[in-house]
Each structure stands twice: as structure tokens, then as C-alpha cells.
Amino acid sequence: MELFLISLGAMFSIMNPLSTVPVFVSLTADHDLKEKNRVAVWTSINVLIVLLLSYFVGQYILQFFGISINALKIAGGLIITSSGFALLTGKFKEHKGMTSTKVDKDIRSRSDIALTPLAIPMLAGPGTISLLITLNQEHEKMMDIFILIAAMLSACLLIFVILKSSQYIVKILGASGINALSRIIGFIVIAIGIEYIISAVSNLFPAWTQS
């Protein structure tokens, strides 16, 4: 249960579907309820596919490029920390490259937005991918694998519920409420990123951390 809660909390914090709510509402403004629900379903499915691919295939990509787990932890920690700072400072859309007028026009002209930009990069970005690869390297027992898959499914279910309820969330919390929650989550994400960097440094330089 501890592994489930920790991994679910880390995935949810880094993906932060609450910060995606305003984008989802904006991009689906001309959709009817049935179409909005369809986009929410397929966004969640696409995120799950990315998470599973990252978890099961990511290690082979590391081996192919000769990247160590400690190097991944440091790089992933920096990316996660950067995402946290973007949330904390209210610049998440800029961090995800969503502010360009040309990009915004291209996104709105697409017939399906479930894969991009909602699933990638808004939800399942580099920070999430590096987290899943790290979890794969650290938990190799069969029971742990099932627990982590359950955490991925739960995270995607939460994404679906949040996106499906996006209109109500916006009405209840408003833009300021969502922004405030995102900043709180951003602080947690920064702590997660720093923890990954500390863990990698501890493995590389055990004498330093013990002194």
C-alpha cells in the first residue's frame, strides 16, 4: 500500500491534471458533452499507454544509449524540478510550450486533441516518463510491478474524472483557485525532483553523504 500511495502521489503531482483543466475547457469549448467525454476518455487512455511504454520499454532505451539510472535520476530530477518551478510561478503553459500563437492556432485546427497536446506533453511529459523509468529500475519484484501498474491505472482514472468534471471544477474553484492549487502542487513537485537528485548523488558519492 505504501508503494502504491507514494507512486500514485508522485505521478499525480508531476502530471498535475488540475493545471490541464483550463486548457481542456478552452480547447473543447465548441464541443458538446458527448464529445468532451470522448476527449477525456481518450486522453486518459493515451496517458496510460505512454506510462506503460515508459515503464516497460524505457529501460531498453537507457541501455541502448548507455545511460545509467543515476544519470537518469539527475536529469529527471532537474526536469521535474523545472516543472515544479513552472507550476509554482504560474508559468506551466509556457513551460509546456503552449503560449505561442502559431502553436495555439495549430492545436485548435486539429480534429483530435486527446493525444497532443493533452496527453503529450501536458500530462505525460519528460518528467513523468523519467519517473516511470526510475520506478522500473528500483522495483523489480512481480508484486511491485502489479502495484505500480495499479497506480498508473488509478492516476489515469483520476485524470478522466478531473477532465470529465472540468466545467464544474472551473465553476467551483475558478481560475484563481486552480492557480492556487497548482502552486501548492508545484512545491511538492520541486521536492520530488530534488529528492531524485539527492538519491542519485548519494549513490554516486556515498562518502560525501555519510560525512
Residue, then its C-alpha position, 0 to 999 in steps of 0.5 A: m500500500e505504501l508503494f502504491l500511495i507514494s507512486l500514485g502521489a508522485m505521478f499525480s503531482i508531476m502530471n498535475p491534471l488540475s493545471t490541464v483543466p483550463v486548457f481542456v475547457s478552452l480547447t473543447a469549448d465548441h464541443d458538446l458533452k458527448e464529445k468532451n467525454r470522448v476527449a477525456v476518455w481518450t486522453s486518459i487512455n493515451v496517458l496510460i499507454v505512454l506510462l506503460l511504454s515508459y515503464f516497460v520499454g524505457q529501460y531498453i532505451l537507457q541501455f541502448f544509449g548507455i545511460s545509467i539510472n543515476a544519470l537518469k535520476i539527475a536529469g529527471g530530477l532537474i526536469i521535474t524540478s523545472s516543472g515544479f518551478a513552472l507550476l509554482t510561478g504560474k508559468f506551466k503553459e509556457h513551460k509546456g510550450m503552449t503560449s505561442t500563437k502559431v502553436d495555439k492556432d495549430i492545436r485548435s485546427r486539429s480534429d483530435i486533441a486527446l493525444t497532443p497536446l493533452a496527453i503529450p506533453m501536458l500530462a505525460g511529459p519528460g518528467t513523468i516518463s523519467l519517473l516511470i523509468t526510475l520506478n522500473q529500475e528500483h522495483e523489480k519484484m512481480m508484486d511491485i510491478f502489479i502495484l505500480i501498474a495499479a497506480m498508473l491505472s488509478a492516476c489515469l482514472l483520476i485524470f478522466v474524472i478531473l477532465k470529465s468534471s472540468q466545467y464544474i471544477v472551473k465553476i467551483l474553484g475558478a481560475s484563481g483557485i486552480n492557480a492556487l492549487s497548482r502552486i501548492i502542487g508545484f512545491i511538492v513537485i520541486a521536492i520530488g525532483i530534488e529528492y531524485i537528485i539527492s538519491a542519485v548523488s548519494n549513490l554516486f558519492p556515498a562518502w560525501t553523504q555519510s560525512 
